[in-house]
Amino acid sequence: MAIDQGKIQRLWTEQDEERLISTVTRAKMQAMDSGVTAIACVQIRFTREFDWIDSFEQNQLNVDFQVLWHDADQPFGHMLAVGTTVSQMWQDATVLDDIRSYWSSVNKQLVGEDATHVQFFCELAFDPRAPRDDVWSMWPSGLFTLPHLLFRDDEHGTTLLMTVAVTHEIDVQSEVELLSREVQMLCEKKGFKSRVKEAEDRVKVVNPTLTSTDRLVFQRAVADVSEKITQGKFAKVVLARRVVLQRKQSFSMGTALRDLQMRYRSGVLFAVMWKNQIFMGATPERLVQSTNGHIQIDCLAGTTIRGQDEQADRELARNLLESSKDRNEHAHVLNGIVQDVQDIVRNLTFPEIPVIRQLANVQHLYTPVSGDISHESTVLDLVLRLHPTPAVAGLPKRAAMQEIRSQEGMDRGFYAGPLGFMDVKGDGAFNVALRCALIDDQQAVLFAGAGIVSDSNPLAEFAETKWKLLPMQTALEQE
Ligand SMILES: C=C(O[C@@H]1C=C(C(=O)O)C=C[C@H]1O)C(=O)O
C-alpha cells in the first residue's frame, strides 16, 4: 500500500522513514531466522506541540495501558507511555522471581540501534501474596510492560521511541504506514476534553465516606499494634486506611493531574491507566534510582505538618528533628534499608543525622542513601530486596506484613508498592506509590498510612493519615 508522503513528512523526516523501514525489515529477518517475534525499535524527534497531561487524558489511540510520569526533581522528567508492545502480568507471589528473566528474554528480541533507548515500565502490588479485593479486582499483582510509544523530554524537546512486534509474516510497508497513522491520530487533538467544562461536572464532591477502616477501627488498630510493639512482638508496623470519594460525574483526570503538578513541585507525579481505571498520585518517596550503576535510595520516615508561616514551619521541623519517637522510627527504616542492600551495594554512604524534607502539606525526616552496584546487578534487584521497606511495612518485615494483613482488612493493591521503569542495561528509577488514589469513573479510593511504634498516639496517627490524604483529596475536588 502506498504511504501518504505528505502526512509522514510532517511527522518525521525522510531519514527517520528510512530507519523505520530498514529496522522493521531487519526485525522481520531476525524473526524469520529465529522463529521468535522480534521487536523493532526506532526513536525520532517529535516536533509537534505536545501536552503530556492532555495526551494522557484524551487517550486518542484508545489503548488499555498508559503511563504518565513527571519527576519534578529531574531537569527533563516527563514521560508518556502509550499502549503495549509486549507485557507480562503476574497474579501471585512468583512475580518477584519472574520479572528479571522476562526482562532479559525481551531484551534479546530487540532490534535496531535505538534499542539502547528502550524503557520498560513496572508496577508491583504492595503484597503480591494478598488476594486482590473488589477495589483492585481489575489489576494483576505485577505488571511489566514494554510500551508501544514512549514520549520523553530532553534539552532539545521531545523524543518518541516506537517499538513494534514483528513476525516473519508482516508486510513492512503496511506496518510503517500503521505507525504513521497512529502517530498522526495522536496529533489530532479533539477539543481537549480536559478544558471542556460541562455544567453537570460542577457538582460538588459528595462528602468523603470512610469505608473499610473508619476512624475508630483505625485508632483501635494503632493502640493494639503499639501494645504489641511494647511487648516486643515487632519494632514497627505501618498501618494504612482507605477513603472513598464519590462524585455524580466522572472525575476529571486532567484537572486533578494539573493541580498536583502545580502544588507538588518535588517528587514524582504518576498516573497509570489500566483498562478503564487510573491509579495516580504524587509521591515524595524514591525507592531506588540507578544511573550507570550509581544508586540513590530515599529513607523517608517521621512526619509532621506544615506551619502557617516560615517561623511555625521551622518550629515544627525542629520538634520533628528532636522527637525521639520520630527519630527512632526513622532509624528503624534506615537500618532496615542498609541491611537489605549492603551485600550488593558498595560505598554505601549516608549522613548521620536526617534532614527535613518539606512538601506542600507535610514535612518528613529524610536521609539520602547512596552507593554503587556492579553491572551484574540491576535496579530491579534492589527493588526486590528493598520492597517493602520498613517505611511502608515495618520491622521485622515478615511479621509486620502478617500484622498488616490481619489488622487492615483491606487490599492495599498498588498503594505502597514499587512503581517505575528500567532500561536495557538495568538502570532505572522506582518510587513508592504513596499519596495516591485509584480512580474508576465516578469513584476514587484514596490510601494513606502511618508508621506505628511503641509510643504512637492513635489520635495523632489518624491525623497523620488525614494530612497524607489531603493532596489527592484536594486535587480530586477541583472543579
Ligand atoms: C505510609 C505512608 O508514608 C510513609 C510513612 C511515613 C511516616 O510514617 O512518617 C513517612 C513517609 C512514608 O514513608 C503514606 O504516605 O501512606
The ligand as a Tripos MOL2 file, in Angstrom:
@<TRIPOS>MOLECULE
LIG
   16    16     1     0     0
SMALL
NO_CHARGES

@<TRIPOS>ATOM
      1 C1          2.7940    5.1930   54.5500 C.2       1 LIG1
      2 C2          2.9110    6.4270   54.0710 C.2       1 LIG1
      3 O1          4.0460    7.1910   54.2030 O.3       1 LIG1
      4 C3          5.2430    6.6500   54.7420 C.3       1 LIG1
      5 C4          5.2810    6.7670   56.2020 C.2       1 LIG1
      6 C5          5.8480    7.8640   56.8250 C.2       1 LIG1
      7 C6          5.7510    8.0050   58.3270 C.2       1 LIG1
      8 O2          5.2000    7.1090   58.9830 O.co2     1 LIG1
      9 O3          6.2190    9.0230   58.8800 O.co2     1 LIG1
     10 C7          6.5220    8.8410   56.0890 C.2       1 LIG1
     11 C8          6.7090    8.6800   54.7660 C.2       1 LIG1
     12 C9          6.3790    7.4110   54.0970 C.3       1 LIG1
     13 O4          7.4910    6.5810   54.1110 O.3       1 LIG1
     14 C10         1.8120    7.0640   53.2800 C.2       1 LIG1
     15 O5          2.0220    8.1870   52.7840 O.co2     1 LIG1
     16 O6          0.7510    6.4670   53.1170 O.co2     1 LIG1
@<TRIPOS>BOND
     1     1     2 2
     2     2     3 1
     3     2    14 1
     4     3     4 1
     5     4     5 1
     6     4    12 1
     7     5     6 2
     8     6     7 1
     9     6    10 1
    10     7     8 2
    11     7     9 1
    12    10    11 2
    13    11    12 1
    14    12    13 1
    15    14    15 2
    16    14    16 1
@<TRIPOS>SUBSTRUCTURE
     1 LIG1         1 GROUP 0 **** ****
